[in-house]
Amino acid sequence: MSLSRRAATRKSLKSKMKHEHLAGYEVLVCVTGGIAAYKAAGLVSALIQRKAATTVAMTANATRLIGPATFGALTGQPVYTDMWKQEFSADIGHISLSDRADLVVVAPATANILAKMAAGIADDLISTTLLSVAGPVLLAPAMNERMWSNPATQQNVSTLKARGHIFVGPESGWQACGKTGLGRMSEPQTILQAIEEALQHKKPKSVS
Ligand SMILES: Cc1cc2nc3c(=O)[nH]c(=O)nc-3n(C[C@H](O)[C@H](O)[C@H](O)COP(=O)(O)O)c2cc1C
């Protein structure tokens, strides 16, 4: 093989490794009922491209904004929406989703899920799963500016930060309500970077 061919092969291998650097990690993406739920599809696609084993769970409200079939097609895996479904309780169990995940991400995180997490409420699949997570959860809030700045939400955010949860965003910009303000979910690439940072010193559960 010529020198230039070898260099090109090394370069393409390096770039492949760079792109597959989440191989071995398992990420659980919880999608809640915010208008930014469609952006979660971009995040899930980016995780799959980086070879992270990605599972998606959705709240009932999220399924009204984006179909589970989108995430099913992206991950090639079942999408979990209901802990009372026979297949779910038989195969997975209501706390096992968090057991096997190296990182749990909530994107978008509604004002509602932040409040439920802060209060320890477990009344559906996602809130129950989140209450059973041992380590920090990565939260990407998205909501109208007034919902974000409401003292109730801000107090919930402070509580969750004090418990060690990681926040990415929200950012300022155009909002679905037609106004510009703080509350936009961070872009998938920014959330991906935060996921990479959260995992970089962690050994995947699959090898430990
Ligand atoms: C079209 C539409 C868009 C919504 N977008 C948001 C949002 O961006 N952020 C938010 O906190 N709530 C939003 N809501 C309200 C939530 O869906 C509502 O609070 C719901 O109870 C959240 O449930 P969940 O957290 O279980 O998904 C939206 C509602 C509708 C109808």
The ligand as a MOL file (V3000), in Angstrom:
LIG
                    3D

  0  0  0     0  0            999 V3000
M  V30 BEGIN CTAB
M  V30 COUNTS 31 33 0 0 0
M  V30 BEGIN ATOM
M  V30 1 C -48.7110 22.4610 21.5460 0
M  V30 2 C -48.2150 22.4440 22.9600 0
M  V30 3 C -46.8890 22.7600 23.2030 0
M  V30 4 C -46.3930 22.7570 24.5060 0
M  V30 5 N -45.0790 23.0900 24.7200 0
M  V30 6 C -44.6160 23.0860 25.9740 0
M  V30 7 C -43.2390 23.3980 26.2010 0
M  V30 8 O -42.4780 23.7130 25.2920 0
M  V30 9 N -42.7810 23.3350 27.4780 0
M  V30 10 C -43.5770 22.9970 28.5400 0
M  V30 11 O -43.1020 22.9730 29.6750 0
M  V30 12 N -44.8840 22.6960 28.3340 0
M  V30 13 C -45.4080 22.7260 27.0950 0
M  V30 14 N -46.7210 22.4120 26.8830 0
M  V30 15 C -47.5500 22.0150 28.0220 0
M  V30 16 C -47.2420 20.5890 28.4420 0
M  V30 17 O -47.5060 19.6930 27.3620 0
M  V30 18 C -48.0940 20.2300 29.6790 0
M  V30 19 O -47.6470 20.9890 30.7860 0
M  V30 20 C -48.0420 18.7580 29.9880 0
M  V30 21 O -48.7590 18.5230 31.1880 0
M  V30 22 C -46.6380 18.2170 30.1260 0
M  V30 23 O -46.7020 16.8440 30.4070 0
M  V30 24 P -45.4180 15.9140 30.4660 0
M  V30 25 O -44.3740 16.6610 31.2520 0
M  V30 26 O -45.8870 14.7030 31.1990 0
M  V30 27 O -45.0280 15.6020 29.0930 0
M  V30 28 C -47.2380 22.4140 25.5900 0
M  V30 29 C -48.5730 22.0870 25.3280 0
M  V30 30 C -49.0420 22.1030 24.0320 0
M  V30 31 C -50.4980 21.7720 23.7920 0
M  V30 END ATOM
M  V30 BEGIN BOND
M  V30 1 1 1 2
M  V30 2 1 2 3
M  V30 3 2 2 30
M  V30 4 2 3 4
M  V30 5 1 4 5
M  V30 6 1 4 28
M  V30 7 2 5 6
M  V30 8 1 6 7
M  V30 9 1 6 13
M  V30 10 2 7 8
M  V30 11 1 7 9
M  V30 12 1 9 10
M  V30 13 2 10 11
M  V30 14 1 10 12
M  V30 15 2 12 13
M  V30 16 1 13 14
M  V30 17 1 14 15
M  V30 18 1 14 28
M  V30 19 1 15 16
M  V30 20 1 16 17
M  V30 21 1 16 18
M  V30 22 1 18 19
M  V30 23 1 18 20
M  V30 24 1 20 21
M  V30 25 1 20 22
M  V30 26 1 22 23
M  V30 27 1 23 24
M  V30 28 2 24 25
M  V30 29 1 24 26
M  V30 30 1 24 27
M  V30 31 2 28 29
M  V30 32 1 29 30
M  V30 33 1 30 31
M  V30 END BOND
M  V30 END CTAB
M  END
